[in-house]
């Protein structure tokens, strides 16, 4: 599905695709790389907290 959207983006929005794929978004800096690696842990802790706050048994159906 994502591959389909990739081709659709290039076909219908070539300027946006070229802007997004420019080198401006591809730089790597040690001061911001930690956010990329920490993101899954932050999301997992948030999902665990929501899961404990609203267990599946509390939803009808």
N, CA and C atoms as an extended XYZ file, in Angstrom:
183
Properties=species:S:1:pos:R:3:atomname:S:1:resname:S:1:resid:I:1 pbc="F F F"
N         0.819       -1.182        0.000 N   UNK     1
C         0.000        0.000        0.000 CA  UNK     1
C         0.874        1.262        0.000 C   UNK     1
N         1.933        1.244        0.806 N   UNK     2
C         2.786        2.427        0.863 CA  UNK     2
C         3.521        2.648       -0.456 C   UNK     2
N         3.849        1.568       -1.135 N   UNK     3
C         4.510        1.707       -2.434 CA  UNK     3
C         3.568        2.354       -3.445 C   UNK     3
N         2.301        2.011       -3.376 N   UNK     4
C         1.303        2.625       -4.251 CA  UNK     4
C         1.224        4.126       -3.997 C   UNK     4
N         1.171        4.511       -2.718 N   UNK     5
C         1.115        5.938       -2.385 CA  UNK     5
C         2.392        6.667       -2.791 C   UNK     5
N         3.510        5.985       -2.747 N   UNK     6
C         4.760        6.577       -3.195 CA  UNK     6
C         4.680        6.937       -4.684 C   UNK     6
N         4.203        5.994       -5.498 N   UNK     7
C         4.078        6.268       -6.934 CA  UNK     7
C         3.023        7.334       -7.210 C   UNK     7
N         1.939        7.326       -6.443 N   UNK     8
C         0.911        8.354       -6.631 CA  UNK     8
C         1.426        9.738       -6.260 C   UNK     8
N         2.242        9.796       -5.219 N   UNK     9
C         2.812       11.087       -4.827 CA  UNK     9
C         3.699       11.643       -5.928 C   UNK     9
N         4.526       10.798       -6.499 N   UNK    10
C         5.428       11.256       -7.555 CA  UNK    10
C         4.633       11.683       -8.785 C   UNK    10
N         3.564       10.955       -9.090 N   UNK    11
C         2.780       11.263      -10.287 CA  UNK    11
C         1.966       12.541      -10.124 C   UNK    11
N         1.305       12.691       -8.979 N   UNK    12
C         0.390       13.818       -8.806 CA  UNK    12
C         0.999       15.027       -8.106 C   UNK    12
N         2.051       14.823       -7.326 N   UNK    13
C         2.694       15.925       -6.603 CA  UNK    13
C         4.206       15.868       -6.799 C   UNK    13
N         4.703       16.050       -8.010 N   UNK    14
C         6.149       15.919       -8.224 CA  UNK    14
C         6.963       16.977       -7.478 C   UNK    14
N         6.451       18.173       -7.347 N   UNK    15
C         7.178       19.218       -6.635 CA  UNK    15
C         7.324       18.900       -5.159 C   UNK    15
N         6.261       18.398       -4.564 N   UNK    16
C         6.301       18.023       -3.160 CA  UNK    16
C         7.254       16.853       -2.932 C   UNK    16
N         7.230       15.879       -3.831 N   UNK    17
C         8.129       14.730       -3.707 CA  UNK    17
C         9.582       15.166       -3.821 C   UNK    17
N         9.870       16.058       -4.762 N   UNK    18
C        11.249       16.530       -4.924 CA  UNK    18
C        11.703       17.320       -3.706 C   UNK    18
N        10.805       18.129       -3.144 N   UNK    19
C        11.151       18.900       -1.950 CA  UNK    19
C        11.409       17.973       -0.765 C   UNK    19
N        10.566       16.945       -0.603 N   UNK    20
C        10.712       16.037        0.536 CA  UNK    20
C        11.955       15.177        0.406 C   UNK    20
N        12.310       14.775       -0.801 N   UNK    21
C        13.465       13.901       -1.004 CA  UNK    21
C        14.773       14.666       -1.149 C   UNK    21
N        14.738       15.967       -0.933 N   UNK    22
C        15.969       16.742       -1.052 CA  UNK    22
C        16.927       16.392        0.076 C   UNK    22
N        18.149       16.817       -0.043 N   UNK    23
C        19.167       16.521        0.963 CA  UNK    23
C        18.922       17.229        2.282 C   UNK    23
N        18.046       18.215        2.270 N   UNK    24
C        17.772       18.954        3.490 CA  UNK    24
C        17.202       18.034        4.579 C   UNK    24
N        16.432       17.021        4.202 N   UNK    25
C        15.831       16.121        5.176 CA  UNK    25
C        16.688       14.892        5.453 C   UNK    25
N        17.829       14.764        4.820 N   UNK    26
C        18.626       13.553        4.946 CA  UNK    26
C        19.902       13.726        5.759 C   UNK    26
N        20.084       14.849        6.414 N   UNK    27
C        21.307       15.032        7.186 CA  UNK    27
C        21.184       14.278        8.506 C   UNK    27
N        22.298       13.863        8.996 N   UNK    28
C        22.335       13.132       10.254 CA  UNK    28
C        23.184       13.917       11.244 C   UNK    28
N        22.657       14.056       12.413 N   UNK    29
C        23.348       14.810       13.449 CA  UNK    29
C        23.199       14.038       14.751 C   UNK    29
N        24.267       13.865       15.469 N   UNK    30
C        24.226       13.094       16.711 CA  UNK    30
C        23.303       13.727       17.745 C   UNK    30
N        23.087       15.021       17.651 N   UNK    31
C        22.232       15.672       18.641 CA  UNK    31
C        20.757       15.362       18.425 C   UNK    31
N        20.366       14.905       17.248 N   UNK    32
C        18.970       14.571       16.988 CA  UNK    32
C        18.743       13.094       16.708 C   UNK    32
N        19.790       12.324       16.488 N   UNK    33
C        19.623       10.898       16.195 CA  UNK    33
C        18.998       10.139       17.356 C   UNK    33
N        19.226       10.559       18.567 N   UNK    34
C        18.686        9.858       19.723 CA  UNK    34
C        17.167        9.833       19.702 C   UNK    34
N        16.539       10.867       19.110 N   UNK    35
C        15.078       10.889       19.043 CA  UNK    35
C        14.549        9.764       18.161 C   UNK    35
N        15.262        9.456       17.096 N   UNK    36
C        14.861        8.367       16.209 CA  UNK    36
C        14.889        7.037       16.946 C   UNK    36
N        15.903        6.820       17.754 N   UNK    37
C        16.029        5.559       18.473 CA  UNK    37
C        15.162        5.510       19.725 C   UNK    37
N        14.852        6.634       20.320 N   UNK    38
C        14.033        6.664       21.526 CA  UNK    38
C        12.543        6.596       21.218 C   UNK    38
N        12.148        6.952       20.026 N   UNK    39
C        10.735        7.018       19.669 CA  UNK    39
C         9.976        5.718       19.928 C   UNK    39
N        10.477        4.543       19.512 N   UNK    40
C         9.720        3.306       19.788 CA  UNK    40
C         9.526        3.033       21.277 C   UNK    40
N        10.490        3.391       22.096 N   UNK    41
C        10.350        3.177       23.525 CA  UNK    41
C         9.296        4.102       24.127 C   UNK    41
N         9.286        5.344       23.698 N   UNK    42
C         8.288        6.297       24.188 CA  UNK    42
C         6.892        5.837       23.778 C   UNK    42
N         6.731        5.420       22.549 N   UNK    43
C         5.430        4.954       22.076 CA  UNK    43
C         5.005        3.691       22.818 C   UNK    43
N         5.930        2.772       23.049 N   UNK    44
C         5.567        1.532       23.750 CA  UNK    44
C         5.138        1.812       25.185 C   UNK    44
N         5.821        2.717       25.883 N   UNK    45
C         5.409        3.054       27.238 CA  UNK    45
C         4.045        3.749       27.253 C   UNK    45
N         3.794        4.610       26.275 N   UNK    46
C         2.496        5.276       26.201 CA  UNK    46
C         1.382        4.271       25.913 C   UNK    46
N         1.626        3.330       25.003 N   UNK    47
C         0.612        2.322       24.707 CA  UNK    47
C         0.360        1.410       25.907 C   UNK    47
N         1.405        1.070       26.637 N   UNK    48
C         1.241        0.251       27.837 CA  UNK    48
C         0.403        0.988       28.864 C   UNK    48
N         0.657        2.256       29.041 N   UNK    49
C        -0.104        3.053       29.990 CA  UNK    49
C        -1.580        3.127       29.589 C   UNK    49
N        -1.866        3.375       28.303 N   UNK    50
C        -3.246        3.421       27.834 CA  UNK    50
C        -3.909        2.059       27.962 C   UNK    50
N        -3.155        1.003       27.694 N   UNK    51
C        -3.707       -0.350       27.779 CA  UNK    51
C        -4.121       -0.670       29.209 C   UNK    51
N        -3.320       -0.250       30.195 N   UNK    52
C        -3.657       -0.492       31.584 CA  UNK    52
C        -4.765        0.431       32.068 C   UNK    52
N        -4.836        1.623       31.494 N   UNK    53
C        -5.859        2.582       31.893 CA  UNK    53
C        -7.234        2.147       31.393 C   UNK    53
N        -7.297        1.701       30.143 N   UNK    54
C        -8.545        1.244       29.540 CA  UNK    54
C        -8.359       -0.177       29.013 C   UNK    54
N        -8.565       -1.177       29.850 N   UNK    55
C        -8.388       -2.547       29.386 CA  UNK    55
C        -9.433       -2.913       28.325 C   UNK    55
N        -9.125       -3.930       27.555 N   UNK    56
C       -10.004       -4.352       26.455 CA  UNK    56
C       -11.365       -4.780       27.000 C   UNK    56
N       -11.403       -5.331       28.186 N   UNK    57
C       -12.668       -5.811       28.747 CA  UNK    57
C       -13.645       -4.679       29.041 C   UNK    57
N       -13.173       -3.441       29.098 N   UNK    58
C       -14.069       -2.323       29.378 CA  UNK    58
C       -14.816       -1.848       28.144 C   UNK    58
N       -14.434       -2.323       26.960 N   UNK    59
C       -15.116       -1.933       25.736 CA  UNK    59
C       -16.174       -2.968       25.384 C   UNK    59
N       -17.401       -2.524       25.077 N   UNK    60
C       -18.439       -3.493       24.716 CA  UNK    60
C       -18.151       -4.120       23.347 C   UNK    60
N       -18.583       -5.342       23.207 N   UNK    61
C       -18.456       -5.982       21.904 CA  UNK    61
C       -17.527       -7.051       21.839 C   UNK    61
